[in-house]
Amino acid sequence: MNEGRRSFRVGLLLLLLLFVVAWMVRQPNRKELIPWRENYASASDESKKNGRPLMLWFTATWCGPCQSLKTTTWADPDVARELSNYVCVKLDVDQPDTKPLAEKYQVNGIPRFVILDKDGKVVHDAVGAMPPSDFLDWLHGKEIHELQISRARQVPSEPPLISAAAN
């Protein structure tokens, strides 16, 4: 009896392993396409020199939504193409040299995005991970609440519940 139970467990474990391997193979191996700078001062100088705005991304290694951007939004070719018009800076909020910037730009949640003009003035900012299409809309001036309302309108309403007692 124990031998049969053991064989069953081994078979179940092998089946589970097969499903995990199949799932991993199907996952897209998308890599981020954004050429991030990690030094704010040199990126700011570059922005002033070439007249491109700065795009600050406040992030952290422990932030799940921040990390998910690497294989979604930052791996999207349209986002990469659009961000080539910016000097993009990745700033880890846990690094001591980033803390003054996080305070200056009132980073209360991450991921946080801040667009600065070549003179360092805030043009646009947002908090929260966005899929590529929403991020592009935001870059083009749509406010976050507009994107949320637009997305809510796309969700079909649920059919009304019919009571069994109605008949």
MDTraj code that builds the backbone (N, CA, C; nanometers):
import mdtraj as md
import numpy as np

residues = "MET ASN GLU GLY ARG ARG SER PHE ARG VAL GLY LEU LEU LEU LEU LEU LEU LEU PHE VAL VAL ALA TRP MET VAL ARG GLN PRO ASN ARG LYS GLU LEU ILE PRO TRP ARG GLU ASN TYR ALA SER ALA SER ASP GLU SER LYS LYS ASN GLY ARG PRO LEU MET LEU TRP PHE THR ALA THR TRP CYS GLY PRO CYS GLN SER LEU LYS THR THR THR TRP ALA ASP PRO ASP VAL ALA ARG GLU LEU SER ASN TYR VAL CYS VAL LYS LEU ASP VAL ASP GLN PRO ASP THR LYS PRO LEU ALA GLU LYS TYR GLN VAL ASN GLY ILE PRO ARG PHE VAL ILE LEU ASP LYS ASP GLY LYS VAL VAL HIS ASP ALA VAL GLY ALA MET PRO PRO SER ASP PHE LEU ASP TRP LEU HIS GLY LYS GLU ILE HIS GLU LEU GLN ILE SER ARG ALA ARG GLN VAL PRO SER GLU PRO PRO LEU ILE SER ALA ALA ALA ASN".split()
xyz = np.array([
    [0.0822, -0.1186, 0.0000],
    [0.0000, 0.0000, 0.0000],
    [0.0873, 0.1260, 0.0000],
    [0.1926, 0.1287, 0.0803],
    [0.2818, 0.2437, 0.0841],
    [0.3517, 0.2647, -0.0488],
    [0.3861, 0.1528, -0.1182],
    [0.4530, 0.1621, -0.2478],
    [0.3608, 0.2291, -0.3505],
    [0.2345, 0.1953, -0.3503],
    [0.1380, 0.2554, -0.4423],
    [0.1200, 0.4046, -0.4142],
    [0.1149, 0.4384, -0.2884],
    [0.0995, 0.5776, -0.2478],
    [0.2229, 0.6574, -0.2887],
    [0.3396, 0.5969, -0.2711],
    [0.4651, 0.6638, -0.3076],
    [0.4717, 0.6859, -0.4585],
    [0.4340, 0.5866, -0.5375],
    [0.4325, 0.5993, -0.6831],
    [0.3367, 0.7096, -0.7266],
    [0.2219, 0.7162, -0.6610],
    [0.1242, 0.8205, -0.6913],
    [0.1834, 0.9586, -0.6644],
    [0.2498, 0.9752, -0.5514],
    [0.3112, 1.1035, -0.5157],
    [0.4197, 1.1427, -0.6155],
    [0.5030, 1.0478, -0.6540],
    [0.6093, 1.0751, -0.7514],
    [0.5475, 1.1150, -0.8845],
    [0.4448, 1.0431, -0.9266],
    [0.3764, 1.0758, -1.0521],
    [0.3133, 1.2140, -1.0472],
    [0.2501, 1.2454, -0.9358],
    [0.1889, 1.3765, -0.9184],
    [0.2947, 1.4871, -0.9194],
    [0.4057, 1.4622, -0.8550],
    [0.5147, 1.5593, -0.8523],
    [0.5715, 1.5808, -0.9924],
    [0.5895, 1.4742, -1.0688],
    [0.6392, 1.4864, -1.2064],
    [0.5400, 1.5626, -1.2946],
    [0.4115, 1.5368, -1.2762],
    [0.3089, 1.6074, -1.3520],
    [0.3111, 1.7565, -1.3182],
    [0.3222, 1.7887, -1.1911],
    [0.3308, 1.9279, -1.1487],
    [0.4546, 1.9951, -1.2072],
    [0.5658, 1.9256, -1.2049],
    [0.6900, 1.9776, -1.2617],
    [0.6742, 2.0035, -1.4115],
    [0.6078, 1.9132, -1.4806],
    [0.5831, 1.9296, -1.6234],
    [0.4998, 2.0558, -1.6497],
    [0.3963, 2.0785, -1.5701],
    [0.3136, 2.1989, -1.5856],
    [0.3932, 2.3259, -1.5591],
    [0.4778, 2.3234, -1.4581],
    [0.5594, 2.4416, -1.4259],
    [0.6556, 2.4715, -1.5400],
    [0.7208, 2.3702, -1.5927],
    [0.8148, 2.3900, -1.7041],
    [0.7400, 2.4425, -1.8262],
    [0.6237, 2.3844, -1.8571],
    [0.5443, 2.4300, -1.9720],
    [0.5026, 2.5754, -1.9533],
    [0.4626, 2.6132, -1.8334],
    [0.4216, 2.7510, -1.8056],
    [0.5396, 2.8466, -1.8240],
    [0.6571, 2.8075, -1.7752],
    [0.7741, 2.8933, -1.7860],
    [0.8161, 2.9131, -1.9310],
    [0.8038, 2.8092, -2.0116],
    [0.8412, 2.8179, -2.1525],
    [0.7470, 2.9131, -2.2259],
    [0.6213, 2.9146, -2.1888],
    [0.5229, 2.9989, -2.2564],
    [0.5324, 3.1455, -2.2160],
    [0.5971, 3.1764, -2.1066],
    [0.6078, 3.3141, -2.0617],
    [0.6972, 3.3933, -2.1566],
    [0.6523, 3.5139, -2.1943],
    [0.7369, 3.5931, -2.2840],
    [0.8662, 3.6345, -2.2143],
    [0.9738, 3.6265, -2.2867],
    [1.1032, 3.6658, -2.2325],
    [1.1347, 3.8075, -2.2808],
    [1.0508, 3.9009, -2.2375],
    [1.0643, 4.0380, -2.2821],
    [1.1608, 4.1123, -2.1896],
    [1.2483, 4.1868, -2.2510],
    [1.3452, 4.2649, -2.1740],
    [1.3175, 4.4122, -2.1960],
    [1.3485, 4.4896, -2.0933],
    [1.3227, 4.6325, -2.1064],
    [1.4127, 4.6936, -2.2139],
    [1.3568, 4.7901, -2.2841],
    [1.4236, 4.8522, -2.3978],
    [1.4681, 4.9954, -2.3695],
    [1.4416, 5.0435, -2.2503],
    [1.4695, 5.1834, -2.2168],
    [1.6149, 5.1977, -2.1715],
    [1.6896, 5.2915, -2.2307],
    [1.8290, 5.3144, -2.1868],
    [1.8305, 5.4051, -2.0630],
    [1.8148, 5.3448, -1.9471],
    [1.8058, 5.4208, -1.8226],
    [1.9396, 5.4805, -1.7828],
    [1.9346, 5.6053, -1.7409],
    [2.0484, 5.6654, -1.6707],
    [2.0183, 5.6469, -1.5232],
    [2.1216, 5.6387, -1.4423],
    [2.1000, 5.6215, -1.2990],
    [2.1625, 5.7338, -1.2181],
    [2.2183, 5.8314, -1.2879],
    [2.2770, 5.9462, -1.2202],
    [2.1971, 6.0707, -1.2583],
    [2.1233, 6.1225, -1.1611],
    [2.0341, 6.2354, -1.1870],
    [2.1102, 6.3583, -1.2367],
    [2.2217, 6.3905, -1.1738],
    [2.2961, 6.5120, -1.2092],
    [2.3440, 6.5079, -1.3546],
    [2.4025, 6.3957, -1.3957],
    [2.4513, 6.3887, -1.5342],
    [2.3342, 6.3834, -1.6329],
    [2.2237, 6.3196, -1.5954],
    [2.1060, 6.3160, -1.6825],
    [2.0456, 6.4553, -1.6958],
    [2.0459, 6.5299, -1.5873],
    [1.9941, 6.6671, -1.5914],
    [2.0807, 6.7537, -1.6828],
    [2.2121, 6.7366, -1.6737],
    [2.3034, 6.8094, -1.7633],
    [2.2774, 6.7721, -1.9087],
    [2.2570, 6.6425, -1.9337],
    [2.2295, 6.5954, -2.0695],
    [2.0992, 6.6577, -2.1213],
    [1.9997, 6.6653, -2.0349],
    [1.8708, 6.7239, -2.0726],
    [1.8864, 6.8705, -2.1109],
    [1.9614, 6.9439, -2.0315],
    [1.9840, 7.0869, -2.0612],
    [2.0628, 7.1038, -2.1905],
    [2.1597, 7.0164, -2.2109],
    [2.2469, 7.0263, -2.3278],
    [2.1716, 6.9996, -2.4583],
    [2.0873, 6.8937, -2.4580],
    [2.0205, 6.8575, -2.5828],
    [1.8741, 6.9027, -2.5909],
    [1.8237, 6.9669, -2.4848],
    [1.6876, 7.0220, -2.4881],
    [1.5760, 6.9195, -2.4727],
    [1.6108, 6.7951, -2.4393],
    [1.5070, 6.6936, -2.4186],
    [1.4604, 6.6954, -2.2735],
    [1.3307, 6.6685, -2.2502],
    [1.2820, 6.6637, -2.1116],
    [1.3355, 6.5405, -2.0384],
    [1.3350, 6.5497, -1.9066],
    [1.3736, 6.4368, -1.8212],
    [1.2493, 6.3563, -1.7867],
    [1.2619, 6.2238, -1.7843],
    [1.1559, 6.1377, -1.7346],
    [1.2144, 6.0617, -1.6170],
    [1.1688, 6.0955, -1.4972],
    [1.2180, 6.0301, -1.3760],
    [1.1261, 5.9137, -1.3413],
    [1.1857, 5.7999, -1.3114],
    [1.1117, 5.6833, -1.2657],
    [1.1634, 5.6475, -1.1268],
    [1.0822, 5.6749, -1.0248],
    [1.1161, 5.6380, -0.8882],
    [1.0675, 5.4953, -0.8663],
    [1.1583, 5.4090, -0.8215],
    [1.1312, 5.2660, -0.8126],
    [1.2042, 5.2066, -0.6921],
    [1.1900, 5.0766, -0.6726],
    [1.2640, 5.0034, -0.5695],
    [1.2674, 4.8564, -0.6089],
    [1.3694, 4.7862, -0.5630],
    [1.3834, 4.6445, -0.5976],
    [1.2711, 4.5608, -0.5370],
    [1.2157, 4.6027, -0.4242],
    [1.1118, 4.5265, -0.3557],
    [0.9711, 4.5585, -0.4069],
    [0.9585, 4.6530, -0.4980],
    [0.8279, 4.6980, -0.5465],
    [0.7817, 4.6096, -0.6631],
    [0.6830, 4.5253, -0.6385],
    [0.6318, 4.4350, -0.7408],
    [0.5823, 4.5063, -0.8667],
    [0.4946, 4.6075, -0.8528],
    [0.4485, 4.6785, -0.9726],
    [0.5636, 4.7447, -1.0492],
    [0.6637, 4.7946, -0.9770],
    [0.7806, 4.8551, -1.0431],
    [0.8540, 4.7508, -1.1258],
    [0.8739, 4.6337, -1.0679],
    [0.9475, 4.5279, -1.1367],
    [0.8695, 4.4748, -1.2568],
    [0.7361, 4.4728, -1.2461],
    [0.6553, 4.4227, -1.3580],
    [0.6667, 4.5126, -1.4810],
    [0.6978, 4.6400, -1.4611],
    [0.7127, 4.7318, -1.5741],
    [0.8261, 4.6886, -1.6666],
    [0.9258, 4.6214, -1.6118],
    [1.0422, 4.5792, -1.6920],
    [1.0038, 4.4857, -1.8059],
    [0.9030, 4.4012, -1.7851],
    [0.8637, 4.3056, -1.8886],
    [0.7329, 4.3448, -1.9575],
    [0.6767, 4.4589, -1.9215],
    [0.5532, 4.5049, -1.9859],
    [0.5784, 4.6395, -2.0535],
    [0.5599, 4.7445, -1.9795],
    [0.5676, 4.8800, -2.0353],
    [0.7066, 4.9127, -2.0879],
    [0.8098, 4.8817, -2.0124],
    [0.9468, 4.9159, -2.0560],
    [0.9961, 4.8229, -2.1667],
    [0.9255, 4.7137, -2.1920],
    [0.9632, 4.6212, -2.2993],
    [0.8817, 4.6459, -2.4263],
    [0.7959, 4.7441, -2.4237],
    [0.7097, 4.7734, -2.5385],
    [0.7836, 4.8633, -2.6387],
    [0.7926, 4.8222, -2.7645],
    [0.8662, 4.9018, -2.8644],
    [0.8091, 5.0431, -2.8846],
    [0.6774, 5.0580, -2.8752],
    [0.6174, 5.1915, -2.8916],
    [0.6560, 5.2837, -2.7762],
    [0.6587, 5.2298, -2.6546],
    [0.7006, 5.3088, -2.5386],
    [0.8477, 5.3462, -2.5533],
    [0.9305, 5.2503, -2.5931],
    [1.0741, 5.2772, -2.6100],
    [1.0962, 5.3860, -2.7151],
    [1.0214, 5.3782, -2.8242],
    [1.0349, 5.4783, -2.9302],
    [0.9962, 5.6179, -2.8787],
    [0.8862, 5.6238, -2.8040],
    [0.8408, 5.7530, -2.7512],
    [0.9393, 5.8080, -2.6468],
    [0.9911, 5.7192, -2.5616],
    [1.0833, 5.7646, -2.4570],
    [1.2214, 5.8000, -2.5118],
    [1.2480, 5.7694, -2.6378],
    [1.3753, 5.8122, -2.6969],
    [1.3811, 5.9647, -2.7102],
    [1.2666, 6.0305, -2.6939],
    [1.2608, 6.1769, -2.6958],
    [1.2877, 6.2376, -2.5582],
    [1.3141, 6.1533, -2.4597],
    [1.3369, 6.1959, -2.3215],
    [1.4734, 6.1473, -2.2754],
    [1.5226, 6.2092, -2.1704],
    [1.6375, 6.1550, -2.0980],
    [1.5752, 6.0823, -1.9786],
    [1.5841, 5.9500, -1.9792],
    [1.5154, 5.8672, -1.8794],
    [1.6089, 5.8319, -1.7641],
    [1.5599, 5.8549, -1.6426],
    [1.6405, 5.8313, -1.5231],
    [1.5662, 5.7373, -1.4288],
    [1.6312, 5.6276, -1.3919],
    [1.5761, 5.5334, -1.2945],
    [1.6376, 5.5659, -1.1591],
    [1.5504, 5.5922, -1.0609],
    [1.5961, 5.6329, -0.9286],
    [1.5407, 5.5380, -0.8221],
    [1.6292, 5.4655, -0.7563],
    [1.5907, 5.3717, -0.6509],
    [1.5702, 5.4499, -0.5214],
    [1.4471, 5.4487, -0.4707],
    [1.4139, 5.5280, -0.3514],
    [1.4888, 5.4819, -0.2274],
    [1.5454, 5.3629, -0.2297],
    [1.6192, 5.3129, -0.1144],
    [1.7653, 5.3564, -0.1127],
    [1.8091, 5.4214, -0.2185],
    [1.9475, 5.4691, -0.2244],
    [1.9574, 5.6062, -0.1565],
    [2.0591, 5.6260, -0.0731],
    [2.0708, 5.7524, 0.0016],
    [2.0734, 5.8777, -0.0874],
    [2.1383, 5.8699, -0.2036],
    [2.1469, 5.9886, -0.2886],
    [2.0145, 6.0221, -0.3575],
    [1.9187, 5.9287, -0.3554],
    [1.7873, 5.9526, -0.4165],
    [1.6898, 6.0163, -0.3187],
    [1.7124, 6.0006, -0.1903],
    [1.6173, 6.0502, -0.0899],
    [1.5864, 6.1999, -0.1034],
    [1.6857, 6.2878, -0.1243],
    [1.6520, 6.4301, -0.1422],
    [1.5624, 6.4545, -0.2648],
    [1.5861, 6.3800, -0.3729],
    [1.5011, 6.3938, -0.4920],
    [1.3601, 6.3434, -0.4647],
    [1.3505, 6.2327, -0.3916],
    [1.2184, 6.1788, -0.3575],
    [1.1400, 6.2796, -0.2735],
    [1.2078, 6.3489, -0.1846],
    [1.1416, 6.4528, -0.1046],
    [1.1049, 6.5727, -0.1911],
    [1.1946, 6.6142, -0.2765],
    [1.1706, 6.7303, -0.3630],
    [1.0481, 6.7087, -0.4516],
    [1.0342, 6.5867, -0.5062],
    [0.9229, 6.5579, -0.5965],
    [0.8075, 6.4863, -0.5265],
    [0.8074, 6.4915, -0.3927],
    [0.6977, 6.4407, -0.3096],
    [0.6575, 6.2977, -0.3465],
    [0.7560, 6.2103, -0.3480],
    [0.7310, 6.0702, -0.3804],
    [0.6746, 6.0019, -0.2564],
    [0.5425, 5.9776, -0.2611],
    [0.4736, 5.9112, -0.1507],
    [0.4353, 5.7686, -0.1848],
    [0.4502, 5.7321, -0.3107],
    [0.4193, 5.5976, -0.3568],
    [0.4991, 5.5689, -0.4824],
    [0.5227, 5.4411, -0.5073],
    [0.5972, 5.4023, -0.6273],
    [0.5228, 5.2892, -0.6965],
    [0.5409, 5.2749, -0.8258],
    [0.6266, 5.3551, -0.9118],
    [0.5706, 5.4967, -0.9288],
    [0.6596, 5.5899, -0.9357],
    [0.6234, 5.7305, -0.9557],
    [0.6994, 5.7809, -1.0773],
    [0.6290, 5.8531, -1.1631],
    [0.6870, 5.9087, -1.2849],
    [0.6749, 6.0594, -1.2790],
    [0.7828, 6.1280, -1.3121],
    [0.7833, 6.2743, -1.3142],
    [0.8500, 6.3185, -1.4438],
    [0.7812, 6.4029, -1.5189],
    [0.8379, 6.4608, -1.6407],
    [0.8801, 6.6033, -1.6072],
    [1.0063, 6.6337, -1.6358],
    [1.0611, 6.7675, -1.6120],
    [1.1012, 6.8283, -1.7453],
    [1.0770, 6.9584, -1.7607],
    [1.1262, 7.0239, -1.8822],
    [1.2762, 7.0452, -1.8689],
    [1.3383, 7.1002, -1.9730],
    [1.4843, 7.1153, -1.9722],
    [1.5327, 7.2097, -1.8621],
    [1.4405, 7.2895, -1.8078],
    [1.4755, 7.3802, -1.6982],
    [1.4485, 7.3191, -1.5614],
    [1.4040, 7.1935, -1.5584],
    [1.3823, 7.1250, -1.4317],
    [1.2454, 7.1463, -1.3700],
    [1.1523, 7.2053, -1.4425],
    [1.0171, 7.2284, -1.3896],
    [0.9290, 7.1075, -1.4191],
    [0.8447, 7.0707, -1.3203],
    [0.7547, 6.9563, -1.3369],
    [0.6482, 6.9897, -1.4407],
    [0.6384, 6.9029, -1.5400],
    [0.5392, 6.9190, -1.6457],
    [0.4222, 6.8239, -1.6227],
    [0.4532, 6.7031, -1.5730],
    [0.3544, 6.5967, -1.5631],
    [0.4037, 6.4974, -1.4599],
    [0.3147, 6.4410, -1.3799],
    [0.3568, 6.3352, -1.2883],
    [0.2426, 6.2382, -1.2633],
    [0.2785, 6.1186, -1.2199],
    [0.1796, 6.0136, -1.1936],
    [0.2386, 5.9103, -1.0997],
    [0.1491, 5.8389, -1.0324],
    [0.1885, 5.7290, -0.9446],
    [0.1138, 5.6042, -0.9895],
    [0.1848, 5.4931, -0.9960],
    [0.1221, 5.3648, -1.0259],
    [0.1647, 5.3074, -1.1593],
    [0.1778, 5.1756, -1.1615],
    [0.2148, 5.1059, -1.2848],
    [0.1028, 5.1200, -1.3867],
    [0.1418, 5.1343, -1.5122],
    [0.0451, 5.1472, -1.6212],
    [0.0844, 5.0529, -1.7336],
    [-0.0162, 4.9945, -1.8007],
    [0.0170, 4.9173, -1.9198],
    [0.0688, 5.0117, -2.0282],
    [0.1342, 4.9592, -2.1303],
    [0.1946, 5.0455, -2.2325],
    [0.0998, 5.1493, -2.2927],
    [-0.0220, 5.1095, -2.3283],
    [-0.1137, 5.2040, -2.3933],
    [-0.1494, 5.3196, -2.3004],
    [-0.1735, 5.2903, -2.1724],
    [-0.2048, 5.3975, -2.0763],
    [-0.0836, 5.4865, -2.0527],
    [0.0345, 5.4254, -2.0458],
    [0.1550, 5.5057, -2.0243],
    [0.1758, 5.6024, -2.1405],
    [0.1551, 5.5543, -2.2635],
    [0.1692, 5.6416, -2.3807],
    [0.0653, 5.7532, -2.3782],
    [-0.0583, 5.7199, -2.3424],
    [-0.1621, 5.8232, -2.3305],
    [-0.1226, 5.9264, -2.2252],
    [-0.0687, 5.8782, -2.1128],
    [-0.0252, 5.9696, -2.0063],
    [0.0883, 6.0594, -2.0568],
    [0.1845, 6.0007, -2.1272],
    [0.2946, 6.0801, -2.1822],
    [0.2436, 6.1903, -2.2748],
    [0.1335, 6.1609, -2.3439],
    [0.0765, 6.2582, -2.4375],
    [-0.0210, 6.3541, -2.3705],
    [-0.0262, 6.3521, -2.2373],
    [-0.1023, 6.4541, -2.1665],
    [-0.2297, 6.4124, -2.0975],
    [-0.2739, 6.2888, -2.1166],
    [-0.3949, 6.2470, -2.0465],
    [-0.3642, 6.2318, -1.8984],
    [-0.4580, 6.2751, -1.8178],
    [-0.4426, 6.2595, -1.6734],
    [-0.4830, 6.1178, -1.6325],
    [-0.4319, 6.0716, -1.5205],
    [-0.4579, 5.9355, -1.4736],
    [-0.6071, 5.9106, -1.4555],
    [-0.6791, 6.0060, -1.3950],
    [-0.8218, 5.9814, -1.3731],
    [-0.8967, 5.9687, -1.5054],
    [-0.8527, 6.0373, -1.6104],
    [-0.9136, 6.0223, -1.7427],
    [-0.8914, 5.8809, -1.7951],
    [-0.7723, 5.8276, -1.7739],
    [-0.7419, 5.6921, -1.8196],
    [-0.8268, 5.5899, -1.7451],
    [-0.8457, 5.6104, -1.6133],
    [-0.9248, 5.5179, -1.5333],
    [-1.0709, 5.5215, -1.5764],
    [-1.1232, 5.6413, -1.6032],
    [-1.2624, 5.6537, -1.6478],
    [-1.2790, 5.5867, -1.7829],
    [-1.1846, 5.6101, -1.8728],
    [-1.1892, 5.5500, -2.0057],
    [-1.1878, 5.3981, -1.9965],
    [-1.1019, 5.3439, -1.9105],
    [-1.0922, 5.1994, -1.8944],
    [-1.2206, 5.1437, -1.8340],
    [-1.2804, 5.2163, -1.7387],
    [-1.4043, 5.1704, -1.6754],
    [-1.5176, 5.1641, -1.7768],
    [-1.5203, 5.2547, -1.8722],
    [-1.6247, 5.2541, -1.9750],
    [-1.6105, 5.1356, -2.0698],
    [-1.4902, 5.0808, -2.0800],
    [-1.4665, 4.9680, -2.1698],
    [-1.5096, 4.8352, -2.1080],
    [-1.5260, 4.8315, -1.9756],
    [-1.5638, 4.7082, -1.9075],
    [-1.7137, 4.6887, -1.9234],
    [-1.7568, 4.5779, -1.9827],
    [-1.9002, 4.5567, -1.9995],
    [-1.9682, 4.5400, -1.8646],
    [-2.0877, 4.5951, -1.8544],
    [-2.1602, 4.5803, -1.7281],
    [-2.2112, 4.4375, -1.7168],
    [-2.2260, 4.3919, -1.5958],
    [-2.2732, 4.2556, -1.5736],
    [-2.4235, 4.2512, -1.5960],
    [-2.4743, 4.1381, -1.6460],
    [-2.6188, 4.1278, -1.6655],
    [-2.6897, 4.1307, -1.5314],
    [-2.8108, 4.1788, -1.5288],
    [-2.8829, 4.1846, -1.4006],
    [-2.9059, 4.0440, -1.3455],
    [-2.9039, 4.0340, -1.2154],
    [-2.9308, 3.9051, -1.1518],
    [-3.0806, 3.8757, -1.1591],
    [-3.1145, 3.7539, -1.1904],
    [-3.2545, 3.7154, -1.1975],
    [-3.2837, 3.6295, -1.0758],
    [-3.3802, 3.6671, -1.0033],
    [-3.4144, 3.5959, -0.8826],
    [-3.4875, 3.4666, -0.9156],
    [-3.4525, 3.3611, -0.8470],
    [-3.5207, 3.2330, -0.8652],
    [-3.6649, 3.2424, -0.8183],
    [-3.6934, 3.3332, -0.7273],
    [-3.8279, 3.3474, -0.6725],
    [-3.9199, 3.4228, -0.7696],
    [-3.8641, 3.4780, -0.8766],
    [-3.9440, 3.5568, -0.9703],
    [-4.0435, 3.4703, -1.0441],
    [-4.0185, 3.3411, -1.0569],
    [-4.1089, 3.2517, -1.1306],
    [-4.2060, 3.1849, -1.0419],
])
top = md.Topology()
chain = top.add_chain()
for i, resn in enumerate(residues, 1):
    res = top.add_residue(resn, chain, resSeq=i)
    for name in ("N", "CA", "C"):
        top.add_atom(name, md.element.get_by_symbol(name[0]), res)
traj = md.Trajectory(xyz[None], top)
